[in-house]
Structure formats: C-alpha cells, structure tokens
Amino acid sequence: MKQSKKACQQSREAVVMKRVSVLGLIVGASLFGAACGGGNTPPNTPGSGAGAPHATGVGGNPVADAAAASFKTALDSFLAHDKANDWNEGNCASVAKDFEASVDQQASKKFPEAHYNAALAFQRCDKDSEAKALFGKALSEDPKFHHAKAAMTLYQLKADNNVDAAILALEDIVKEAAFQNVPALVNLAMLQMDRDTDHIGETCKTFKDGKPIELRDFECAKLNLQRALAIDDSYMPAFNQLALYYFKGAKKRGAASDAKAAATAPKVAPARGKRDVGRTGKRKFVDVQALELAALVCSQAIRKGPTYAPIYNTAGLIQSELGQINGAVGSFQKAAALDQRFFEAQMNLAAVNLGYRGFDRAQEAYGKAIAVKPNDYEAHLGLALALRGQITDVNFDKQVPAVQSELDQCKKLDANRPDALFNEGILTQEYKANSGGSKDAQVAQLEAALAIFTTFVTKAADKPAYAEGVKKANDRIEDIKATIAFLKEAPASAAPPPPVAPGAATPTPATDPTGGATAPAAPKDAPPSPAPGQPLVPKPH
C-alpha cells in the first residue's frame, strides 16, 4: 500500500506541503495557523476578527483597515475553494493575486500573512516555485514568522532529503513558538516516526509521574501529536498522523514477532494478536489490538472531519492489514472521490484490485494515478500488470504491445531498476513466444526472453530485496534453455511442448492486499524494491 518510503516523500510533498491551513488576522491576540496534512477540512482561522479595525498579524504588526478588508475577501474565497475542493490553476492564481492585492493597502507594503496565504494558494495547485518565493518573502519581512519558517524547512527537506536537519529545524521552530505551532508539531512528529531512531531531541524531554523522562523518536512523535491535539482537537492532520502512529507501531511489532518466530521455535501468539496466513502461504503476526486502536482514531477523526480525504486512505490501510478488504476498497474509493489528485489513494485502490484480480478496476485507478504523477515508476509498472492480466485471444494483438509500452516507460524512468525487466521477460516468454508463429519465431522470442531474464539477474543479484525474484528468474532461464533445445532438436513434424500457461509461474502481481508494499518508513532512505512482478504500491500519509 502507499506507505512505502518513496510514497512517504510523495505524501510529504503532495499532502503535508500542499494542504496547509490559511492564516487569518485577529485583534490584539496571538494566532496560530498552518501546515501539514491534506484534505478538505476548514482550516484553523479566527475569522471573526479578520476585518476588524486595527487588526494585527501573527507578529503583532498593525494592519490597515483597507488591507484587513481586502485580506478577508481573499480569505473567504480561499476557504470557499477549499470547501468545494475545486482548485485549479485559474483559481489558485486568482486567490493568490487577491491576497497580494491586500499588500498594496499597507503603507509599508509589508504584509507577511498575505504573502504566506498567497503561497498556500499556489501550493493548492502544486505551483511550488511560486509558493516558495512567497514563503521566503513573508519570512524576509518577519524573520520570526515561524509558520513561514516551517514551510521553508519543508522545502529544504524536499531539496536535500536531510531528515536530521529538518527535525532539528522544526524543533527550534516548535520551541520558538512556545509549543503552540500545531502544524509544526505534527510535521515534527511525522519525521520522528519516519526516522525512528534512539535519538532524544529537544522536544522529547518531559515528565511522567513527576519524574523527568527522555523519549526516543517514535514515542516522542506520539508526545508531539498529543501536544498538538491538546491545543486543537479538530486539527485533522494530527488525527491522521496519530492513526498512522498506531498503524506503524502495529506493523513494527508484527515484523518483530515474525523475525522472532523465524529464529525460534513457534510460540503462542500474544493476547489480542493472531497469526495470519496470506496468499503467499507465509505466516505473519498481526497486532490486532494496535490496529483496532488506529481504526478507532480514524473513526473519531471521520466524525470530526468527514471530508478530509487522507483519513479515509489511512483507514483503508488499516482495514487492509486487518483483512477487511471490502472496507479497504470503500475507504480508498472515498479518499479518491474526495480528492481527485490524491495519488496515494489511487495507488492503494489499484493495488487492492490488482491483488484480487480486479484487473480492469486496477487499470482505471493506475491510469488516474499516472494522470497525477506521469513519471511514477510504480504506477506504470502496476498498469503493465493490470493490462497483462486482461490479455485474451481476442485482444492479444492490441494488449501485448500496450503492456510492453508501459514496461518500456518504466525502463526510461529508471534504467537501473530491474523490475520492468522481470515482467518483460514474463511477457516475452509466456505471451510473445506463444503467439502462434513458426518454430523459428518461437525460438527467437524465447532467446529474447532468456536474454532479458539474464540481464535481470545481473542487475538484481546483489540486491537482497530481489532474492526471491532472482531465484524465480534462474528457474525460468533453465526452463527456457530446455524448451529451446527441444525445439531445435525436434523434427519439424514433432509437436512442440505445451506452452506455459499464461501466469503459471508468474509471481502473483500482489501477494496480499497490500500489494507487497512496505510499511511506512523513513523518507530519508531509498525505498526498498518490490519483489519482481509486484508493483510497489503505496505508503500514506
């Protein structure tokens, strides 16, 4: 499911940096507002004071009445588009222009809150260069504007993928804001969960039962989420990340139990846990209690924010892990319906359908995912598998080239990844070589398949994640050699050996409802490669 490491990065870009709450203006009080999340819940804005006389910004800077009125008009428009979820490039540019127009009403021509919200409007349409410039402008006008500082920290993380540096910067921002910047707390918690080391940061020192304690990354993430919800119990990104906290915790304990079971004699599973035999026949431990807690958080969040798309995606991941496939499909569909550009939701919906041979529905979802991210390797690989699953005698001449086209696109996107080669070998061995041509044509295709599998083994042999794929490829290589030898030695009148049934020795496209994807993992690491034949289908956020 989408919660792979790469998907975590994508989610951080498309959700955490995109779905950010706008800032309002208030009269004589402090304000907190933005950052992190995704979805369509109304942002945290004071609202009623926005157009009042003598309004002030987050730094206590005075705002002229005309500027405040202009700002409120832009703010109302922003919230209306968020509620309708009808952002497009025209709307984004128009709302940003309205915010910037309020700057002209200021005698000083300085209005960091307006620049900040204009940047958010551009982010709604993935106009990151325009957004980054405006965040920087807001920060230059008010160096203590910690909301803008957090936004720039996330852009720096996107550029250098230095999670350690981002965590340090967010910790400084959180302390500077006296632990009142809710979005910064949530972003910090997300990165701490992803890093998941023994490091003890500046925000991780607290008290329990009157005694000082120090928390490592993972538990500190929970503390920061609790801090965020204590300040604003309607902030949906905090709920979403808390659900993911329990989800990832369950996966961690399950992985640890599996590792222990593999190294020792079988033992009775802990209470509220169970052993589940998946479609691969491998046994995995499922921490039901933690997953049910995660599901409860999702349920509570959905009641508070029924139009917040990411919480449905998270609910789908949890339901999938619990084996509630119909529920998972429904949740992913809901997430995708609420946000048509929610890449992770489309990928997860595709993965579930692919895993249960709903190839046509998987094709549709992968197509929508590619419309959002045209250069995503996993999406094109998944689409190739969905198309391959629909090959029949009737559509053979059209469908086989369509599959090849998607695999070719994968190779263009990342020539070093061997996944596409394995699947191209299957396509060539099982379909092209059995297309009804002459014996010489069949031999030529089998020799082509042999070369493809050999190249795959060469590229994948030193990568532990591909160990099973390498074993399968070597088995296929031996089978192909034997078949070629038989065809070359047999007289022309001899009947050829029975063709390999399409998909007979093929790895199942998705060995379980998760599509073979990894659990949520640290964005600073490269994503583990999926088993060949399995699309890596995301990790939320």
C-alpha positions in Angstrom: 0.0 0.0 0.0 1.1 3.5 -0.3 3.1 4.0 2.7 6.3 3.0 1.1 9.3 5.2 1.8 9.1 6.8 -1.6 5.4 7.4 -1.1 6.2 8.9 2.2 8.2 11.5 0.4 5.5 12.0 -2.2 2.9 12.3 0.6 5.1 14.9 2.3 5.2 16.9 -0.8 1.6 16.5 -2.0 -0.1 16.5 1.3 2.0 18.0 4.1 3.2 20.8 1.9 0.1 21.2 -0.1 -2.9 21.0 2.2 -2.0 23.8 4.6 -4.3 25.9 6.7 -4.5 29.6 5.9 -3.7 32.3 8.4 -6.3 34.9 9.5 -5.9 38.2 11.2 -7.0 39.0 14.7 -7.4 41.9 17.1 -4.8 42.0 19.9 -4.2 38.3 20.4 -1.8 35.7 19.3 -2.6 33.4 16.4 -1.6 30.0 15.2 -2.5 28.5 11.9 -0.8 26.4 9.3 0.9 23.5 7.9 0.9 19.8 7.4 -1.9 17.5 6.4 -4.1 17.2 3.4 -7.7 17.1 2.7 -10.6 19.5 2.8 -11.5 20.4 6.4 -11.9 24.1 7.2 -8.5 25.5 8.2 -7.9 26.9 11.7 -8.8 30.6 11.2 -10.1 33.0 13.8 -12.3 34.5 11.1 -14.5 37.0 13.0 -11.7 39.4 13.7 -10.2 39.4 10.3 -11.7 42.6 9.0 -11.9 44.5 12.4 -10.3 47.9 12.8 -6.7 47.9 13.9 -6.2 44.2 13.1 -2.8 42.7 13.7 -0.9 39.9 12.1 0.8 37.0 13.8 3.8 39.1 14.8 1.6 41.9 16.3 2.3 44.0 13.2 -0.5 46.6 12.6 -2.7 46.0 9.6 -4.6 48.9 7.9 -8.3 48.6 7.8 -8.4 48.6 4.0 -5.7 45.9 3.9 -7.6 43.8 6.5 -10.8 44.1 4.5 -9.0 43.0 1.3 -7.3 40.2 3.1 -10.7 38.9 4.4 -12.1 38.9 0.9 -9.2 36.8 -0.2 -9.5 34.5 2.8 -13.2 33.9 2.3 -12.5 33.0 -1.4 -9.7 30.6 -0.3 -12.0 28.8 2.2 -14.8 28.6 -0.3 -12.5 26.8 -2.8 -11.2 24.5 0.0 -14.7 23.6 0.9 -15.8 23.0 -2.7 -12.5 21.3 -3.4 -12.5 22.9 -6.9 -9.0 24.2 -7.0 -7.5 24.7 -10.5 -4.7 26.8 -11.8 -7.0 29.7 -12.5 -8.5 29.7 -9.0 -5.0 29.3 -7.4 -3.6 32.3 -9.3 -6.7 34.4 -8.6 -6.8 33.8 -4.9 -3.0 34.4 -4.6 -3.5 37.7 -6.5 -6.2 38.7 -4.1 -4.0 38.1 -1.1 -1.2 40.0 -2.7 -3.6 42.9 -3.5 -4.0 43.5 0.2 -0.3 44.2 0.5 -0.8 47.3 -1.6 -3.2 48.6 1.0 -0.4 48.7 3.5 1.6 51.9 3.8 4.7 49.9 4.5 4.0 47.5 1.6 4.8 44.7 4.0 2.2 42.1 4.9 3.8 38.7 5.6 0.5 37.0 6.3 -0.8 37.9 2.9 2.4 36.6 1.2 2.1 33.4 3.3 -1.5 32.7 2.3 -0.8 33.6 -1.3 1.9 30.9 -1.2 -0.6 28.4 0.1 -3.0 29.2 -2.8 -0.2 28.4 -5.2 0.6 25.2 -3.3 -3.0 24.0 -3.8 -2.1 23.7 -7.5 1.4 22.4 -7.0 3.0 25.7 -8.0 5.9 25.2 -5.7 8.3 27.7 -7.2 5.8 30.5 -6.8 4.9 29.3 -3.3 8.4 29.0 -2.1 9.2 32.5 -3.3 6.3 33.9 -1.4 7.1 32.0 1.8 10.6 33.4 1.5 9.2 36.9 1.1 7.0 36.5 4.2 10.0 35.3 6.2 12.2 38.2 5.0 9.5 40.7 6.2 9.1 39.0 9.5 12.1 36.7 10.5 10.2 35.4 13.5 7.2 34.3 11.4 7.6 30.6 12.4 4.8 29.4 10.1 6.7 30.6 7.1 9.9 29.3 8.6 8.4 25.8 8.9 7.2 26.0 5.3 10.7 26.8 4.1 12.1 24.0 6.3 9.9 21.5 4.4 11.0 22.9 1.1 14.6 22.4 2.2 13.8 18.9 3.2 12.3 18.3 -0.3 15.5 19.6 -1.8 18.1 17.7 0.2 16.2 14.9 1.9 18.1 15.6 5.1 15.6 14.4 7.7 18.0 15.0 10.6 18.4 18.7 9.7 14.7 19.1 9.2 13.9 17.7 12.6 16.4 20.0 14.3 14.9 23.0 12.4 11.4 22.0 13.3 12.4 21.5 17.0 13.7 25.0 17.0 10.5 26.4 15.4 8.4 24.5 17.9 10.3 25.9 20.9 10.3 29.4 19.4 6.5 29.1 19.1 6.3 28.0 22.7 4.9 24.7 21.6 1.8 26.5 20.1 2.5 25.9 16.4 0.2 22.9 15.9 1.2 22.1 12.3 4.9 22.3 13.1 4.4 19.8 16.0 2.6 17.4 13.6 5.3 17.7 10.9 7.9 17.1 13.5 6.1 14.0 14.8 5.8 12.7 11.3 9.5 13.0 10.6 10.4 11.5 14.0 8.2 8.5 13.2 9.8 8.0 9.9 13.4 8.3 11.3 12.6 6.1 14.3 16.0 6.1 16.0 17.2 6.2 19.6 17.9 9.9 19.3 16.4 12.1 22.1 15.5 15.5 20.8 14.9 18.8 22.5 11.1 18.3 22.3 11.4 14.8 23.8 12.1 15.6 27.4 9.0 15.6 29.6 7.7 14.4 32.9 5.9 11.2 33.9 4.6 10.7 37.5 6.5 13.8 38.5 9.8 12.4 37.2 11.8 13.6 34.2 11.9 11.2 31.3 13.5 11.2 27.8 11.7 9.7 24.8 13.3 8.3 21.7 12.0 9.3 18.2 9.0 7.0 17.9 7.5 7.7 21.4 8.4 11.4 21.1 6.3 11.6 18.0 3.3 10.4 20.0 4.0 13.1 22.6 4.2 15.8 20.0 0.9 14.6 18.4 -0.7 14.7 21.9 0.6 18.2 22.3 -0.9 19.3 19.0 -4.3 17.7 19.8 -4.4 19.3 23.3 -4.1 22.7 21.6 -6.5 22.0 18.7 -8.6 18.8 18.9 -10.1 19.5 15.5 -6.8 19.5 13.6 -7.3 16.6 11.2 -3.6 16.1 10.1 -2.8 15.4 13.8 -5.6 12.8 14.0 -4.3 11.3 10.7 -0.8 11.1 11.9 -1.9 9.6 15.3 -3.7 6.8 13.4 -0.6 6.2 11.4 1.4 6.1 14.6 -0.6 3.2 15.9 -0.6 1.6 12.5 3.1 1.7 12.1 3.5 0.5 15.7 1.4 -2.5 14.9 3.5 -3.2 11.8 6.7 -2.9 13.8 5.6 -5.3 16.5 4.3 -7.7 13.8 7.6 -7.6 12.0 9.5 -8.2 15.3 7.3 -11.1 16.1 7.8 -12.7 12.7 11.5 -12.3 13.0 11.5 -13.9 16.4 9.3 -16.7 15.1 11.6 -17.4 12.3 14.6 -17.6 14.6 13.0 -19.7 17.4 10.5 -22.5 17.9 6.9 -21.5 17.4 5.3 -19.9 20.4 1.8 -18.9 21.4 0.9 -15.5 20.0 0.5 -12.7 22.5 -3.0 -11.8 23.6 -5.1 -9.9 21.1 -2.8 -10.9 18.4 -3.2 -13.5 15.7 -1.3 -15.3 13.1 -2.5 -14.8 9.6 -1.6 -16.9 6.6 -1.6 -14.8 3.5 -1.9 -15.8 -0.2 1.8 -16.5 -0.3 1.5 -19.0 2.5 3.8 -17.1 4.7 2.7 -16.5 8.3 2.7 -13.0 9.7 1.8 -11.7 13.1 -0.9 -9.1 13.2 -1.2 -6.9 16.3 -4.9 -6.7 16.2 -5.2 -4.5 19.3 -3.0 -1.8 18.0 -4.7 -1.9 14.6 -8.1 -1.6 16.2 -6.8 1.4 18.2 -5.7 3.0 14.9 -9.1 2.3 13.4 -10.8 3.9 16.4 -8.7 7.1 15.9 -9.8 7.1 12.2 -13.4 6.7 13.2 -13.2 9.6 15.6 -11.5 11.8 13.0 -14.0 11.0 10.3 -16.8 12.2 12.6 -15.0 15.4 13.1 -13.9 15.9 9.5 -15.9 13.8 7.1 -14.5 15.5 4.0 -10.8 15.0 5.0 -9.5 12.6 2.3 -6.3 11.4 3.9 -8.1 9.9 6.9 -10.0 7.6 4.6 -6.8 6.5 2.9 -5.3 5.7 6.4 -8.5 3.8 7.3 -8.1 1.8 4.2 -4.5 0.8 5.1 -5.7 -0.3 8.5 -8.6 -2.3 7.2 -6.4 -3.9 4.6 -4.0 -5.0 7.3 -6.9 -6.4 9.3 -8.0 -8.4 6.2 -11.2 -6.3 5.8 -10.7 -6.0 2.0 -14.2 -4.7 1.1 -13.9 -2.0 3.8 -10.4 -1.1 2.5 -11.7 -0.7 -1.1 -14.5 1.5 0.1 -12.2 3.7 2.1 -9.7 4.1 -0.7 -12.6 4.9 -3.1 -13.9 7.6 -0.7 -10.4 9.2 -0.4 -10.0 9.3 -4.1 -13.5 10.7 -4.6 -12.9 13.5 -2.1 -9.6 14.4 -3.7 -9.2 13.5 -7.4 -5.5 14.2 -7.2 -4.8 12.0 -4.2 -2.1 9.9 -5.7 -1.7 7.5 -2.8 -5.4 6.7 -2.6 -5.5 5.9 -6.3 -2.4 3.7 -6.0 -3.8 1.8 -3.0 -7.2 1.3 -4.7 -5.3 -0.1 -7.7 -3.2 -2.4 -5.5 -6.2 -3.9 -3.7 -7.9 -4.6 -7.0 -4.8 -6.0 -8.6 -4.2 -8.3 -5.7 -7.7 -9.8 -6.2 -7.6 -9.9 -9.9 -9.8 -6.9 -10.5 -7.6 -6.0 -13.4 -10.0 -3.6 -15.1 -10.6 -1.6 -12.0 -6.8 -1.7 -11.2 -6.2 -0.3 -14.7 -8.6 2.5 -14.1 -7.0 3.5 -10.8 -3.5 3.3 -12.1 -4.5 5.5 -15.0 -5.8 8.1 -12.6 -2.6 7.9 -10.6 -0.5 8.4 -13.7 -2.6 11.5 -14.6 -1.4 13.0 -11.3 2.2 11.8 -11.5 3.0 10.9 -15.1 6.6 9.8 -14.2 5.9 7.5 -11.4 7.7 4.1 -11.9 5.4 2.1 -9.7 2.2 3.4 -11.3 3.4 2.4 -14.8 4.6 -1.0 -13.5 1.2 -1.6 -11.9 -0.6 -0.5 -15.0 1.5 -3.0 -17.0 0.5 -5.8 -14.7 -3.2 -4.8 -14.8 -3.1 -4.8 -18.6 -1.2 -8.1 -18.7 -3.9 -9.7 -16.5 -6.5 -8.8 -19.2 -4.8 -10.4 -22.2 -7.1 -12.7 -24.2 -7.1 -14.3 -27.6 -9.4 -11.6 -28.8 -7.3 -8.6 -27.7 -3.9 -10.2 -27.9 -2.5 -8.1 -30.8 -3.5 -4.9 -29.0 -2.9 -5.8 -25.4 0.6 -7.2 -25.6 2.0 -4.1 -27.2 0.2 -2.0 -24.5 1.9 -3.9 -21.8 5.3 -3.6 -23.5 4.7 0.1 -23.8 4.3 0.5 -20.0 7.3 -1.6 -19.3 9.4 0.5 -21.8 8.2 3.6 -19.9 9.4 2.1 -16.7 12.8 1.5 -18.2 13.0 5.0 -19.4 12.1 6.4 -16.0 14.7 4.3 -14.1 17.1 2.2 -16.2 18.8 0.8 -13.1 15.6 -0.8 -11.6 15.3 -4.4 -12.7 11.5 -4.8 -12.0 10.5 -4.0 -15.5 12.9 -6.5 -16.9 11.5 -9.3 -14.9 8.0 -8.5 -16.1 9.2 -8.0 -19.7 10.7 -11.5 -19.5 7.4 -13.0 -18.4 5.6 -11.1 -21.2 8.1 -12.4 -23.8 8.2 -16.0 -22.5 4.6 -16.6 -21.9 2.9 -14.5 -24.5 5.1 -13.4 -27.3 6.7 -16.8 -27.6 3.3 -18.5 -27.7 1.6 -16.2 -30.2 1.2 -18.9 -32.8 4.2 -18.2 -35.1 6.6 -20.6 -36.7 9.1 -22.7 -34.7 11.9 -20.3 -35.6 9.9 -17.3 -34.5 9.1 -19.1 -31.2 12.8 -19.9 -30.6 13.7 -16.2 -31.4 11.2 -15.0 -28.8 12.4 -17.5 -26.2 16.0 -16.4 -26.8 14.9 -12.8 -26.3 13.2 -13.8 -23.0 16.4 -15.6 -22.0 18.5 -12.5 -22.6 16.0 -10.4 -20.6 16.0 -12.7 -17.6 19.8 -12.9 -17.7 20.0 -9.1 -17.7 17.6 -9.0 -14.8 19.7 -11.5 -12.7 22.8 -9.4 -13.5 21.2 -6.2 -12.2 19.4 -7.7 -9.3 21.8 -10.4 -7.9 23.4 -8.0 -5.4 20.1 -6.6 -4.1 18.7 -8.6 -1.2 15.2 -7.3 -1.9 15.2 -9.2 -5.2 16.5 -12.5 -3.8 13.2 -14.3 -4.5 12.9 -12.7 -7.9 16.4 -13.8 -8.8 15.6 -17.4 -7.8 12.4 -17.4 -10.0 14.3 -15.8 -12.9 17.0 -18.6 -12.7 14.3 -21.2 -12.7 12.8 -19.6 -15.8 16.2 -19.4 -17.5 16.6 -23.2 -17.1 13.1 -23.8 -18.4 13.7 -21.6 -21.4 17.0 -23.3 -22.3 15.4 -26.7 -22.1 12.5 -25.6 -24.3 14.8 -24.0 -26.9 16.9 -27.2 -27.0 13.8 -29.3 -27.5 12.5 -27.1 -30.3 15.9 -27.0 -32.1 16.4 -30.8 -31.9 12.8 -31.9 -32.6 11.8 -32.7 -36.2 9.6 -30.2 -37.9 6.6 -32.6 -37.7 7.0 -33.1 -33.9 4.5 -31.4 -31.7 6.0 -28.6 -29.7 5.9 -28.9 -25.9 2.8 -27.5 -24.3 3.1 -23.7 -23.8 3.4 -22.3 -20.4 0.0 -21.3 -19.2 -0.1 -17.5 -19.0 0.9 -16.5 -15.5 1.5 -20.1 -14.4 5.0 -19.5 -13.0 4.5 -15.8 -12.6 4.7 -14.1 -9.2 1.2 -13.0 -8.2 1.0 -9.3 -9.0 0.1 -8.5 -5.4 0.7 -11.3 -2.9 -1.7 -9.8 -0.4 -4.0 -6.8 -0.2 -1.0 -4.5 0.5 0.4 -5.3 -2.9 3.7 -6.4 -1.4 4.4 -2.8 -0.3 6.5 -2.0 2.8 5.2 -0.4 5.9 5.5 3.4 6.5 9.2 4.1 6.6 11.8 6.9 6.9 11.7 9.3 4.0 15.5 9.8 4.0 16.1 6.2 2.9 15.7 4.9 -0.6 12.5 2.8 -1.0 13.1 -1.0 -0.9 12.4 -2.5 -4.2 9.4 -4.7 -4.5 9.6 -8.3 -5.4 9.7 -8.6 -9.2 6.2 -8.8 -10.6 4.8 -6.9 -7.7 4.2 -3.2 -8.0 5.4 -1.2 -5.1 2.1 0.4 -4.2 1.8 2.9 -1.6 2.8 4.5 1.9 0.4 7.4 3.1 0.5 9.8 4.8 
